[in-house]
Amino acid sequence: METYPSIAPSDHKAFMEYALEAARLSPPQADKFCVGACLVDAETGQILSTGYSLELPGDRPDDPGRTHAEHCCFIKIADQYGVAEERIGDVLPPNTVLYTTMEPCNSRLSGNKACFDRIIGLDCAIKIVYVGIQEPDTFIAANSGRSRLEKAGVQMVFVEGLQDRILEVSMAGHEK
């Protein structure tokens, strides 16, 4: 089992910094963003799992070869508890939140399941998603994930102060 740093439950910037460190591990490529994420028990500040773009092998159902950061977090919880990914809401603490360096994708060019759909599919097990930056229009124009999340009862909150650093890491591998 991984060990994570202790972070005060309300230190949103520190959790986003931690997600940014995960994003730095993502292999730079021109056809994707380098994103990092972590699932956190908001009541205790305990980090439950982390993930970054392309961290896990590409032989996963619903995501062959293009595993997103948020999906990696969910897969790790599913594996840890021996449940299907769609059932992790049953084992997550009641105040679980998600920190992700970039807003969750609303659709995917690959046709794979979008992170928005994965979050909503957990039946409000995640009530707040903390985000570092909006998704640039590089691949999908006008990501409408925020409005769709909020319609489904999931709040999206931007964590200010790290946007330039997050954008730099996210765009690694892209031409400048």
C-alpha positions, 0 to 999 in steps of 0.5 A: 500500500502506498504511503502519502503525506499528511495534509490538513483537510482544508489545505486545497492548494497543498492537495493540488500541489500533490496532484501536480507532482503526480502529473509530472510523472505522466509521459509527455506526448503531443496527443494528450495532457499530463494530468494528475489527480488524488482522491481525498477523505475531506474530513480527515485529509487522508489521501486515498489514491492518486493517479496520472495520465497513462499511469496504468497499463492500457489493457483496462476495460473501457480505456485501452491505452489511454487511462486518464488520471481520475480513472487511475485513482478509481481503478486503484480503489477498486483493486484495493477493495476488490470491487468493480470500479463502478462500485467504489462509491460503496467503499469510499468515505462519505466526504470523499473529494477529488483533486485534479489538475485539469477539469475532468473530460466531458468527452473523449476523441477515443470514444472511451468513457469520459471522466465526467461519466465515471464521476457521475456513475458513482452516484454522488460518492464524490460531491466536490471536484477541486480543479487546477485549470480548465481543459484547454480547447486543444482536443475538445472545444468548450468542455461543458463538464462543469455545468454537467457535473453541477447538474448532477449534484457535484460541485466543481471548485477552482483552486487558485494560484497554480494555474501557470505551473499546472498549464506548463506541466499539462502541455508537456510534449506539445509544441510551443 
